[in-house]
Amino acid sequence: MGIHCFNVMWLVTGVWGLLALHLADDPILPFNYVSYTEQLWVGICFLSFIIAYFLSH
């Protein structure tokens, strides 16, 4: 069972990777890596703040 799950995860990761590459070059819905990275960073900072707040109280 373990090997089968690994193979499925490997396949799904490959499909998502190819989709991301396709969207990066798509003129209709371009994938902006800089904007995506900035939004991820904002989310990480927000979660860090929330965790620190709850751990301090």
N, C-alpha and C positions, 0 to 999 in steps of 0.2 A: 504494500500500500504506500509506503514512504516514497519509493522511486516513482510511482505513478503520479503522486501529488507534485513531486518536484518537476516532472516533465510537463504537467499541466501548467504550473506556475511559469516555467521557462517559455512555453508557447504563448501564454497570455501576455507576458512581459514583452515578447517579440512583437506581438500584434499592436500593443500600445505604443511601442517605440516607433514602428512603421507609421502608425496613425499620426504621431507627433511630427515625424519628418514630413509627412504629406501635408499636414495643416500648416507647417512652417512656411511652405512654398505656395500655399493656396491663395490666390488673389482675392477670393470672396471672404474667407475667414482666416486671415494670417495669424500665426501664433507668435506673439511678441515675447521673447524670452526675458527681456529686461523688465517689462511690466509684470510678468508672472513672478519673477524673482523678488521684485519689490513687494508684491502682495503677499508672498510667502513670508518674507521678513517681517512685515507688519503683523501677520498672524502669529508668528513665533514670539515676537516681542509682547503681544497682547497676552498670549498664554503664559509666558514667563511672569508677567506682572500679576496675573490672576493667581498663579500657583504660589508666588512669593507672598501675596496678600493673605491667602488662606493658611499658609504655613506659619505666618507670623501671628495669627490670631488664635 
